[in-house]
Amino acid sequence: MPRTVNSISGGLCCEWGRDEAGPDRIARLVNVLDSARRSFGLAALDFWTVTPEGAQVVYACGSRSPGDKKSSGEGNKDQRICLASVPSLRNVIHNKTAAVLNENDFSTDVHLSGTKAVPGKDVLVIPAIYDGETMGLLVARGESRAKGLREEQCLGLEPLAVFLAEIVAANRLRAGLRDLKRVNHDYSEVQKATTAILKLIARSAGDTKPVLQRIAELTAQLCDAPMAVLYLIEGQMLYPAAAFGIKEDGIKAMHKLFPRPIARDCSVGRAVLSGEVCYIPDVREDPEYALGDQARDAGYRSTVSVPMFAEGKSIGVIATGRSLPDTITDREISLLETFARVAEVSLVNARLYNELQTRSAELRESVEGLQTLAQINNVVTSTLDVEQVLRKILTSALAITGADSAMLYDYDEKSDSMIPRSSTGVPKDIADGLRRYPIKRGEGVVGVAVATLQPFQHPDILRGGIYFLERTRKLITKAGFRSVLAVPLAWDNKIMGALVVHKNRPNHTFSAPLINLLRTFATQSALAMQNARYVRTLGDYNVNLKQRVAEQVQMLDRLNRLRRFFSPKLAELIVSGGTSDPLKTHRALITVCFLDLRGFTAFVEQVDENTLMRVLREFQALMGELIVEHDGTLERFTGDGMMVFFNDPVQVPNPEERAVRMALAMRERSRKLIAKWHKRGYQLGLGIGIARGRATLGAIGFEGRWDYGAIGTVTNLASRLCDEAKSGQILISKHVCEETNWFIDVRFVGDLVLAGFSRPIPAYEVLEES
């Protein structure tokens, strides 16, 4: 028996140790295992390998039921067994001790060789152990249930199990070595790609485009894929920075879809949002995938995207794909992840190199800018020719920024829009065409700069979204404008225009120092334009100086005369032309207010002339202040009384309300004054009457002595109501009551018989504001 075991084991080791593969090798190994089955007189002999995931049948050799023509080694040899469903097998593996089990211990989904011939027989399970680890299971069944498994059979199979464990361990070691060789090869390829990229960065002199293109090309080569795309993130948008292996139709489709917001409708968006690799086996079967046209034109069905990071922040995505579904392997995805880390470092290095180059260029630009500013300052201070100054600023702006063209816009205050004034590097037909399309404040790149009073740039105006003006599309396309920077022209926070420079290639970014330099240019432009305006204005003033002086003298003289009749506000409005000539006779609907002092006649008889005039001045000063405050027109003084009317010479809203509010204020303010008079023994009070109606108004008098007056029934009615009013009482007519009863409380006094009126007049007393 030992010789048989050694012979069989040696043959099995020899066959398993071969590097060759294929059906012939499998057949020879099955024959060796089948020889062992026959030598030990077994009905079936299987070998299973054990992994953490479960057990797998490697070779199955056993008798078949009558009529079953399947040869040994076929059938269930690919079966995978979950150990959780067979606790008895799990115990054998854990205890590392052979056990005789009944096939009923196995779950119904585990199919054993030879079970059709003798159902319900015992099963011998021997662990194949190497270096303390169960590498597999040798599973044997006797020829009949009655005979069972003999002891020599069990003892004889244990050495075979040991040999099988050694062979499995050796095979795993060989597979590990193959994996290690493959990893070393992949690592070598990544190292070669890294070296190539770093050399290219050093040669590119700050131009990242060839670096990005090389990264896309190496991505496709490393993964043996027909195409690859490198996407970068700008703000919240994804845009393709480089592509390899995509035909012209695919490139066109890609540019129609990008830049686009970061979203789950594509694999690159999902990679950014999750921060992990996104693999889509078949884009046509993915319900969320929205880039079907691009996939069709680019020629891919399966795609994988790997995000790239810098300082913990997403900076872009590497993506590749294949024309057939689910054809990207785990190894290729892992390789792509490794290369993505290399690409991250390469992009950061390229950025740092660019920053170094940029800072050096900015230093040169700053020196050149200071020299240019000195030249412009000399032009500004030596000439008043604004066009000469603006031409110098435009040519200097091109020289400093490296832009392809520049334009200066004027601000039109009436239309609140920007109109091109002068340009350089812009074809004349384009400039003339743009003048036909003024830009409103807040509209487009120029309008945003003007509205915010801050420089504003856009990397690609043809893809500007809300910043692109459809009405100028043809002109902008013809001119070739792509990257645009607009700087507002302002003086003392007042918009005067805008300075705009263009680059004829997209995705160009003007640096902060250049923008600051252009802001200085813009300030000098605004200063030059303001100086020119001052010069033109001064010239106009000088030409018409005598005429303006004469007009001012006449205006002042007229204002002084009008101030005798009207409040200063009304007088200035009349002089400035805000209303027609009030001295001309005319008819108007006015509200008239009469007021005088009760008990004044007796008062005059009691006091001397000085006391009389002092009391009158106190009264008139207080009333006059309120007349001016409510925009009333003082028609005349009548000793202790006054006549005031509203709605002429300047129409005012709600003249009745103004009159009543003035009367209420007069009554309130006069109470303290009257109380003071009473303490001195002067029994005086205030009565007021208000009426509304049409009157004839204009200058009354003769040459050298003119007054402004109103004549009509309404003045008489107001005067009579005033006469009827007692001390502290305000009487108003029916029309005035109807217009003001919404804000005052009134009391009907009755129908009064008034001198000069043929029938009684209804009168109302104003009590207080409601």
C-alpha positions in Angstrom: 0.0 0.0 0.0 2.7 2.6 0.8 4.3 2.0 -2.5 1.0 2.6 -4.2 0.5 5.8 -2.3 4.0 7.1 -3.1 3.6 6.1 -6.7 0.2 7.8 -7.1 1.3 10.9 -5.1 4.5 11.3 -7.1 2.6 11.1 -10.4 0.0 13.6 -9.1 2.8 16.0 -8.0 4.5 15.7 -11.4 1.4 16.4 -13.3 0.3 19.4 -11.0 3.8 20.9 -11.1 3.8 21.3 -14.9 3.5 24.8 -16.1 1.5 23.7 -19.2 -2.3 24.1 -19.2 -5.2 22.9 -21.3 -7.5 19.9 -21.7 -4.6 17.4 -21.9 -3.1 18.4 -18.5 -6.5 18.2 -16.9 -7.2 14.7 -18.3 -3.8 13.4 -17.0 -4.4 14.8 -13.5 -7.9 13.2 -13.4 -6.4 9.9 -14.5 -3.9 10.0 -11.7 -6.6 10.7 -9.1 -8.8 8.0 -10.6 -6.0 5.5 -10.2 -5.9 6.3 -6.5 -9.7 5.7 -6.3 -9.4 2.3 -7.9 -6.4 1.3 -5.9 -8.2 2.0 -2.6 -11.4 0.4 -3.8 -13.6 3.6 -3.5 -16.8 4.4 -5.3 -15.8 8.1 -5.6 -12.8 10.3 -4.8 -13.0 14.1 -5.0 -10.5 16.8 -4.2 -11.7 20.3 -3.1 -9.6 23.4 -2.5 -10.5 25.6 0.5 -10.4 29.4 0.5 -11.9 32.0 2.9 -14.8 32.3 0.4 -15.7 28.6 0.6 -14.7 25.3 -1.0 -14.4 24.5 -4.7 -14.4 21.0 -6.4 -11.1 20.8 -8.4 -11.3 17.1 -9.5 -14.1 14.6 -9.1 -13.6 11.0 -9.9 -16.4 8.5 -9.2 -18.8 5.8 -10.5 -22.0 6.8 -12.3 -25.4 5.3 -12.3 -26.2 2.9 -15.1 -26.7 4.8 -18.4 -24.7 7.8 -17.2 -22.0 8.3 -19.9 -20.2 11.1 -18.4 -16.5 10.3 -17.8 -14.7 10.8 -14.6 -13.5 14.3 -13.8 -16.4 16.1 -15.5 -19.7 17.3 -14.4 -19.6 19.0 -11.0 -15.9 19.8 -10.9 -16.6 23.6 -11.1 -19.0 23.5 -8.2 -18.5 26.1 -5.4 -19.6 25.2 -1.9 -20.6 27.7 0.8 -19.2 26.3 4.0 -21.9 28.1 6.0 -24.4 25.6 4.5 -22.4 22.5 5.6 -21.4 22.9 9.3 -19.8 19.4 9.4 -17.3 20.4 6.7 -16.5 23.6 8.5 -15.7 21.6 11.6 -13.3 19.3 9.7 -11.5 22.4 8.3 -11.4 24.1 11.7 -10.3 21.0 13.7 -7.9 19.7 11.0 -9.1 16.1 11.7 -10.6 13.6 9.3 -14.2 12.6 9.8 -16.7 10.2 8.5 -19.9 12.0 7.5 -23.2 10.8 6.1 -24.1 12.4 2.8 -27.3 13.6 4.4 -25.1 16.0 6.4 -24.6 17.9 3.2 -27.1 20.5 1.9 -29.3 19.6 -1.0 -27.4 22.0 -3.3 -24.1 20.1 -2.9 -23.8 17.3 -5.4 -21.3 14.5 -4.6 -19.8 12.2 -7.1 -21.2 8.7 -7.2 -24.3 9.4 -5.1 -26.7 8.1 -7.7 -25.3 4.6 -7.5 -25.5 4.1 -3.7 -27.7 6.7 -2.0 -27.2 7.5 1.7 -23.7 6.1 2.1 -21.0 7.4 4.4 -18.5 10.1 3.2 -14.9 10.2 4.4 -13.5 13.8 4.5 -9.7 14.2 5.1 -8.2 17.7 5.5 -5.2 18.4 3.3 -3.0 20.4 5.7 0.2 22.3 4.9 2.1 24.4 7.4 -0.8 24.3 9.8 -3.4 25.5 7.2 -6.1 23.5 5.6 -5.4 23.8 1.9 -8.2 21.4 0.7 -10.4 18.4 1.4 -10.1 14.8 0.1 -13.6 13.4 -0.1 -14.0 9.6 -0.5 -17.0 7.3 -0.5 -17.1 3.4 -0.3 -18.4 1.1 -2.9 -21.5 0.1 -0.9 -23.2 1.2 2.3 -23.0 -2.3 3.7 -19.2 -2.6 3.4 -18.6 1.0 4.6 -15.1 2.5 4.6 -12.2 0.2 5.8 -9.6 1.5 8.2 -6.8 0.9 5.8 -8.6 3.0 3.3 -8.7 5.9 5.7 -5.1 5.5 6.8 -3.9 5.1 3.2 -5.5 8.3 2.0 -4.0 10.6 4.6 -0.5 10.7 2.9 -2.2 11.4 -0.3 -4.0 14.4 1.3 -0.6 15.6 2.6 0.9 15.5 -0.9 -2.1 17.3 -2.3 -1.8 20.1 0.3 1.9 20.5 -0.7 0.9 20.7 -4.3 -1.8 23.3 -3.6 0.7 25.4 -1.6 3.2 25.2 -4.3 0.7 26.1 -6.9 -0.5 29.1 -4.9 3.1 30.2 -4.5 3.6 29.9 -8.2 0.5 31.9 -8.8 1.7 34.5 -6.3 5.0 34.8 -8.2 3.1 35.3 -11.4 1.1 38.0 -9.8 4.2 39.6 -8.4 5.8 39.5 -11.8 2.7 41.1 -13.3 2.7 43.8 -10.5 6.4 44.5 -11.1 5.7 44.8 -14.8 2.8 47.2 -14.2 4.9 49.2 -11.7 7.7 49.4 -14.3 5.3 50.6 -16.9 3.9 53.3 -14.5 7.4 54.3 -13.7 8.2 54.7 -17.4 5.1 56.8 -17.9 5.9 59.0 -14.9 9.4 59.6 -16.2 8.0 60.5 -19.6 5.5 63.0 -18.1 8.1 64.7 -15.8 10.5 65.1 -18.8 7.7 66.6 -20.8 6.8 69.1 -18.0 10.4 70.3 -18.0 10.4 70.7 -21.8 6.9 72.3 -22.1 8.0 75.7 -20.7 4.8 76.2 -18.8 2.4 74.9 -21.5 0.3 72.2 -19.8 -1.5 71.2 -23.0 1.1 68.7 -24.2 1.4 67.3 -20.7 -2.4 66.7 -20.5 -2.4 65.1 -23.9 0.5 62.8 -22.9 -1.3 61.7 -19.8 -4.4 60.8 -21.9 -2.2 58.9 -24.3 -0.4 56.9 -21.6 -3.7 56.1 -19.9 -4.9 54.3 -23.0 -1.5 52.5 -23.5 -1.3 51.3 -19.9 -4.8 49.9 -19.9 -4.5 48.6 -23.5 -7.6 50.7 -24.3 -8.5 52.3 -27.6 -9.3 55.7 -26.1 -8.9 57.9 -23.0 -10.0 61.4 -21.9 -8.6 63.6 -19.2 -11.2 65.9 -17.6 -10.4 68.9 -15.3 -12.7 70.7 -12.8 -13.2 74.5 -13.0 -15.6 75.8 -10.3 -18.5 73.4 -10.4 -18.0 72.5 -14.1 -16.2 69.5 -15.8 -14.5 70.1 -19.1 -12.3 67.8 -21.3 -8.7 69.0 -21.2 -7.2 66.2 -23.4 -8.4 63.2 -25.4 -6.7 60.3 -27.2 -8.0 57.8 -29.6 -11.4 59.5 -30.2 -12.4 60.3 -33.8 -13.5 63.7 -35.0 -17.3 62.9 -34.6 -16.6 61.9 -31.0 -14.6 65.1 -30.3 -17.5 67.2 -31.7 -20.1 65.3 -29.6 -17.9 65.8 -26.5 -17.6 69.6 -27.1 -21.4 69.9 -27.4 -21.9 68.2 -24.0 -19.0 69.9 -22.1 -18.4 71.9 -20.0 -21.2 70.6 -17.9 -22.1 70.6 -14.2 -20.8 67.8 -12.0 -23.7 65.3 -11.8 -24.5 61.5 -11.8 -25.6 61.4 -15.4 -22.1 60.3 -16.5 -19.3 58.2 -15.0 -16.9 61.2 -14.6 -19.5 63.1 -12.6 -20.2 60.1 -10.4 -16.4 59.6 -9.8 -16.1 63.3 -8.6 -19.2 63.1 -6.4 -18.3 59.9 -4.7 -14.5 60.4 -4.7 -14.1 56.8 -5.8 -13.6 54.8 -9.0 -16.8 54.5 -11.1 -17.1 51.5 -13.5 -20.1 51.2 -15.8 -20.0 47.8 -17.5 -22.5 48.9 -20.2 -23.5 52.5 -20.7 -26.5 51.4 -22.8 -27.9 49.5 -19.8 -27.3 52.2 -17.2 -30.6 54.1 -16.7 -28.9 57.2 -15.3 -26.3 57.6 -18.1 -27.1 60.6 -20.2 -24.2 60.8 -22.6 -25.3 58.1 -25.0 -24.6 60.2 -28.1 -21.0 60.8 -27.0 -20.6 57.1 -26.2 -21.8 56.1 -29.6 -19.6 58.7 -31.4 -16.6 58.0 -29.3 -17.1 54.2 -29.7 -17.3 52.8 -26.2 -19.8 50.7 -24.3 -17.9 50.0 -21.0 -16.2 52.9 -19.3 -14.3 53.5 -16.1 -13.5 56.9 -14.4 -10.9 57.5 -11.7 -10.9 60.8 -9.7 -7.8 62.8 -9.1 -7.1 64.9 -6.0 -4.8 67.6 -4.8 -4.7 68.8 -1.2 -7.8 66.8 -0.5 -9.8 68.5 -3.3 -11.0 67.0 -6.6 -9.1 68.4 -9.5 -10.1 66.1 -12.4 -10.9 62.7 -13.7 -9.1 60.1 -15.9 -11.6 58.1 -18.0 -11.2 55.2 -20.5 -13.5 52.8 -22.2 -13.9 49.9 -24.7 -16.2 49.2 -27.5 -17.6 46.0 -25.9 -19.6 45.8 -22.7 -18.0 44.6 -19.4 -14.5 44.2 -20.9 -12.4 46.2 -18.4 -10.7 43.9 -15.8 -10.0 44.6 -12.1 -6.3 44.6 -12.9 -6.7 47.3 -15.4 -8.9 49.4 -13.0 -6.2 49.0 -10.3 -3.5 50.0 -12.8 -5.6 53.0 -13.8 -6.0 54.0 -10.1 -2.2 53.8 -9.7 -1.6 55.9 -12.7 -4.2 58.5 -11.5 -2.0 59.1 -8.5 0.9 59.7 -10.8 -1.2 62.0 -12.9 -2.1 64.0 -9.8 1.5 64.6 -8.9 2.2 65.5 -12.6 -0.6 68.0 -12.7 0.5 69.6 -9.4 4.1 69.7 -10.7 2.9 71.3 -13.9 0.9 73.8 -12.0 3.8 74.7 -9.7 6.1 75.1 -12.7 3.5 77.3 -14.4 3.2 79.4 -11.2 6.9 79.9 -11.2 6.9 80.9 -14.8 3.8 83.1 -14.3 5.4 84.9 -11.3 8.5 85.5 -13.3 6.4 86.9 -16.1 4.3 88.9 -13.7 7.5 90.5 -12.4 8.6 91.4 -15.9 5.1 92.7 -16.6 5.1 94.8 -13.4 8.3 96.5 -14.5 7.1 97.1 -18.0 3.7 98.2 -16.6 5.4 100.9 -14.4 7.3 102.2 -17.4 4.1 102.2 -19.5 2.2 104.0 -16.8 4.8 106.7 -16.7 4.5 107.1 -20.5 0.7 107.3 -20.3 0.9 109.8 -17.4 3.2 112.0 -19.6 0.6 111.8 -22.4 -2.3 112.6 -20.0 -0.5 115.6 -18.5 0.8 117.0 -21.8 -2.3 117.0 -24.0 -6.0 117.5 -23.8 -6.6 115.3 -26.9 -8.6 112.5 -25.4 -8.4 110.4 -28.5 -4.6 110.4 -28.4 -4.6 109.4 -24.8 -7.1 106.5 -25.4 -5.1 105.2 -28.4 -2.0 105.1 -26.2 -3.8 103.2 -23.4 -5.2 100.7 -25.9 -1.9 99.9 -27.5 -0.2 99.7 -24.1 -2.9 97.3 -22.9 -2.2 95.0 -25.8 1.5 95.2 -25.2 1.3 94.4 -21.5 -1.4 91.7 -21.5 -0.5 90.0 -24.8 -4.1 90.3 -25.9 -5.1 90.1 -29.5 -7.4 93.1 -29.4 -8.8 95.8 -27.1 -11.8 98.1 -27.1 -13.0 101.1 -25.1 -16.7 101.6 -24.3 -18.5 104.8 -23.5 -21.4 104.9 -21.0 -24.6 106.5 -22.3 -26.5 107.7 -19.3 -29.9 108.1 -21.1 -30.0 104.5 -22.3 -28.0 103.1 -19.4 -25.9 101.2 -21.9 -22.3 100.8 -23.1 -21.4 101.8 -26.7 -17.9 101.0 -28.3 -15.9 104.2 -28.8 -12.5 103.1 -30.0 -10.6 99.9 -30.6 -7.3 98.4 -31.7 -6.8 95.0 -33.2 -10.5 94.8 -34.1 -11.5 94.9 -37.8 -13.4 98.1 -38.7 -16.5 96.2 -39.9 -16.6 94.3 -36.6 -16.2 97.5 -34.5 -18.9 99.3 -36.6 -21.2 96.4 -36.2 -20.8 96.2 -32.4 -21.7 99.9 -32.2 -25.2 98.9 -33.4 -25.7 96.7 -30.3 -25.3 98.7 -27.1 -24.7 96.6 -24.0 -27.1 97.2 -21.0 -25.8 97.4 -17.5 -25.5 93.9 -16.0 -25.7 92.3 -19.5 -22.8 90.2 -20.8 -19.2 90.4 -19.5 -19.0 94.2 -20.1 -22.3 94.8 -18.4 -21.4 92.8 -15.3 -18.1 94.7 -14.9 -20.0 98.0 -15.1 -22.8 96.9 -12.8 -20.3 95.7 -10.1 -17.6 98.3 -10.7 -15.2 95.4 -10.6 -13.1 93.7 -13.3 -14.8 90.6 -14.8 -13.3 87.9 -17.1 -14.7 84.8 -18.8 -12.5 82.0 -20.2 -14.7 81.4 -23.3 -17.3 83.9 -24.3 -18.7 81.6 -27.0 -19.7 79.2 -24.2 -20.5 82.0 -21.8 -24.1 81.0 -20.9 -25.8 84.1 -19.4 -22.8 86.2 -20.3 -23.1 85.5 -24.1 -25.3 87.9 -26.1 -27.1 86.2 -29.0 -27.5 89.4 -31.0 -23.7 89.7 -31.4 -22.9 86.0 -32.0 -22.0 86.4 -35.7 -19.8 89.4 -35.1 -18.0 87.8 -32.1 -17.5 84.6 -34.0 -16.2 86.4 -37.0 -13.8 88.5 -34.8 -12.6 85.3 -33.1 -13.0 86.6 -29.5 -12.9 83.8 -27.0 -11.3 84.8 -23.6 -12.5 88.2 -22.5 -11.6 90.6 -19.6 -13.6 93.8 -19.0 -12.5 96.5 -16.5 -14.9 99.4 -15.7 -14.0 103.0 -16.2 -15.2 105.1 -13.3 -14.4 108.4 -11.8 -15.6 109.4 -8.3 -17.8 106.2 -8.3 -19.5 107.4 -11.5 -19.5 105.1 -14.5 -17.8 106.5 -17.6 -17.2 103.3 -19.7 -15.2 100.1 -19.8 -11.8 98.8 -21.1 -12.0 95.4 -22.7 -9.3 93.0 -24.0 -9.7 89.8 -25.9 -7.7 86.6 -26.6 -8.6 84.6 -29.7 -8.1 81.3 -27.9 -10.4 79.9 -25.1 -9.6 79.1 -21.5 -7.0 81.9 -21.2 -6.9 83.5 -17.7 -5.6 87.0 -17.2 -3.5 87.1 -14.0 -4.3 89.3 -11.0 -1.3 91.6 -11.5 -2.4 92.2 -15.1 -5.9 92.9 -14.0 -4.6 95.4 -11.4 -2.5 97.1 -14.1 -5.5 97.3 -16.4 -7.5 98.9 -13.5 -4.8 101.6 -13.4 -5.1 102.0 -17.2 -8.9 102.3 -16.7 -8.4 105.0 -14.1 -6.2 107.0 -16.3 -8.7 106.6 -19.2 -11.4 107.9 -17.0 -9.2 110.8 -15.9 -8.4 111.7 -19.5 -12.1 111.5 -20.5 -13.1 113.6 -17.5 -10.5 116.2 -18.3 -11.7 116.4 -21.8 -15.3 116.8 -20.6 -14.1 119.6 -18.2 -12.4 121.4 -21.0 -15.4 121.2 -23.3 -17.7 122.3 -20.5 -15.4 125.2 -19.6 -15.3 126.3 -23.2 -19.1 126.3 -23.3 -19.2 128.4 -20.1 -16.8 130.9 -21.5 -18.7 131.3 -24.7 -22.0 132.0 -23.0 -20.6 133.6 -19.8 -22.1 137.1 -20.3 -25.4 135.8 -21.3 -25.5 133.5 -18.3 -24.5 136.3 -15.9 -27.3 138.5 -17.2 -29.8 135.7 -16.9 -28.7 135.1 -13.3 -29.1 138.7 -12.4 -32.6 138.8 -13.9 -33.4 135.5 -12.1 -32.2 136.9 -8.7 -34.2 140.1 -9.2 -37.3 138.2 -10.0 -36.7 135.8 -7.1 -36.4 138.6 -4.7 -39.7 140.1 -5.9 -41.5 136.8 -5.8 -40.3 136.0 -2.3 -42.6 138.8 -1.1 -45.6 136.7 -2.0 -44.5 133.0 -2.0 -42.5 130.7 0.2 -38.8 130.4 -0.8 -39.5 126.9 -2.2 -42.3 128.1 -4.5 -40.3 131.2 -5.5 -37.3 129.2 -6.6 -39.6 126.7 -8.4 -41.2 129.6 -10.3 -37.8 131.2 -11.2 -36.4 127.9 -12.4 -39.2 127.5 -14.8 -41.0 124.8 -12.8 -44.3 126.6 -13.4 -45.9 129.2 -15.6 -45.7 132.9 -14.8 -47.9 133.4 -11.7 -48.3 137.1 -12.2 -50.3 136.6 -15.3 -54.1 136.7 -14.6 -55.7 133.3 -14.6 -58.4 131.2 -13.0 -57.7 128.3 -10.6 -59.4 126.1 -8.1 -57.9 127.0 -4.7 -58.4 126.5 -1.0 -58.4 129.7 1.0 -57.7 130.0 4.7 -58.4 133.2 6.7 -57.2 133.7 10.3 -57.2 136.6 12.7 -57.0 137.4 16.4 -60.2 137.5 18.6 -60.4 140.5 20.9 -57.7 142.5 19.0 -59.7 145.8 18.9 -60.0 146.0 22.6 -56.4 145.0 22.9 -55.3 147.9 20.7 -57.0 150.4 23.0 -55.3 149.0 26.1 -51.6 148.9 25.1 -49.0 151.2 23.7 -47.7 151.0 20.1 -44.5 149.1 21.0 -46.4 146.3 22.8 -48.9 146.2 19.9 -46.1 145.7 17.3 -44.3 143.1 19.5 -47.4 141.0 19.9 -48.2 141.2 16.2 -44.6 140.2 15.3 -44.8 137.2 17.6 -48.1 136.1 16.1 -47.1 136.7 12.5 -43.7 134.9 12.9 -45.3 131.8 14.3 -48.0 131.7 11.6 -45.6 132.5 8.8 -43.4 129.6 9.7 -46.3 127.2 9.4 -47.4 128.8 6.1 -44.0 128.1 4.6 -43.9 124.6 6.1 -47.2 123.6 4.4 -46.4 125.3 1.0 -49.1 127.9 1.4 -49.2 131.2 -0.6 -49.5 134.3 1.7 -51.8 136.7 -0.1 -51.8 139.6 2.4 -51.8 140.8 6.0 -54.9 142.5 7.3 -53.7 144.0 10.5 -54.2 141.1 13.0 -55.3 138.7 10.2 -53.8 136.8 7.2 -55.1 135.3 4.0 -53.4 132.1 2.8 -54.4 130.0 -0.2 -53.2 126.6 -1.7 -52.9 125.1 -5.2 -51.6 128.3 -6.8 -49.2 129.4 -8.3 -47.9 125.8 -8.1 -50.4 122.9 -8.0 -50.1 120.7 -4.9 -51.7 117.4 -4.1 -54.6 117.5 -1.6 -54.8 121.3 -1.1 -57.8 121.0 1.3 -55.8 118.6 3.5 -52.8 120.9 3.6 -55.0 123.9 4.6 -56.7 121.9 7.4 -53.5 120.5 8.7 -51.9 123.9 8.7 -54.9 125.3 10.6 -54.7 122.5 13.2 -50.9 123.2 13.6 -51.7 126.9 14.0 -54.3 126.3 16.7 -51.9 123.9 18.6 -48.8 126.1 18.3 -50.7 129.3 19.2 -52.1 127.9 22.5 -48.8 128.5 24.4 -48.5 132.0 22.9 -52.1 132.8 23.8 -51.6 131.4 27.4 -48.6 133.7 27.7 -50.6 136.7 26.5 -53.4 135.9 29.0 -50.8 136.0 31.9 -50.0 139.5 30.8 -53.6 140.5 30.7 -54.1 140.4 26.9 -57.4 138.6 26.2 -56.6 137.4 22.7 -57.6 134.3 20.8 -57.4 132.8 17.3 -60.2 132.1 14.9 -59.8 130.4 11.4 -62.1 129.9 8.4 -61.4 127.7 5.4 -63.3 127.4 2.1 -62.7 125.9 -1.4 -63.7 127.3 -4.8 -62.6 128.9 -8.0 -61.0 132.4 -8.0 -59.2 134.8 -10.3 -55.5 135.2 -9.5 -52.7 137.4 -10.6 -50.8 140.7 -10.1 -52.9 143.4 -8.5 -51.8 147.0 -8.2 -49.9 149.5 -10.3 -46.4 150.1 -11.6 -44.0 150.2 -8.7 -46.5 148.6 -6.3 -47.7 145.2 -7.2 -49.3 142.5 -5.0 -50.3 139.0 -5.8 -53.9 138.4 -5.0 -57.0 136.2 -5.4 -60.5 137.5 -6.1 -63.7 135.5 -5.9 -66.6 134.2 -3.8 -64.3 131.7 -2.2 -62.2 134.4 -0.5 -65.3 136.1 0.9 -66.7 132.8 2.2 -63.4 132.0 4.0 -63.3 135.5 5.5 -66.9 135.2 6.7 -66.3 131.8 8.3 -63.3 133.3 10.0 -65.4 136.1 11.4 -67.9 133.6 12.8 -65.2 131.4 14.4 -64.8 131.8 18.1 -61.4 131.8 19.9 -59.8 128.4 19.2 -62.4 127.4 16.6 -61.8 126.3 13.0 -64.8 126.6 10.7 -64.8 124.9 7.2 -67.2 124.9 4.3 -69.1 121.9 3.1 -66.7 121.2 0.2 -63.6 121.3 2.5 -65.4 119.0 4.9 -66.2 116.4 2.2 -62.5 116.3 1.2 -61.0 116.0 4.7 -63.5 114.2 6.9 -61.4 111.0 6.4 -58.8 112.2 8.9 -60.6 114.7 11.1 -63.6 114.7 13.5 -66.1 117.5 12.7 -69.3 118.9 14.2 -72.0 120.4 12.1 -72.5 124.0 13.3 -75.5 124.8 11.3 -76.6 126.8 8.2 -75.0 130.3 8.9 -76.4 133.5 7.5 -73.3 135.3 6.2 -73.0 138.9 4.8 -72.9 138.9 1.1 -74.5 135.5 0.6 -78.1 135.2 -0.5 -78.8 131.9 1.3 -77.6 130.3 4.5 -74.2 128.5 4.2 -73.7 125.1 6.0 -70.6 125.2 8.2 -68.6 122.6 10.2 -66.2 122.9 13.1 -63.0 121.0 13.1 -62.6 119.2 16.4 -59.4 117.2 16.1 -57.6 114.6 14.0 -59.4 111.3 14.1 
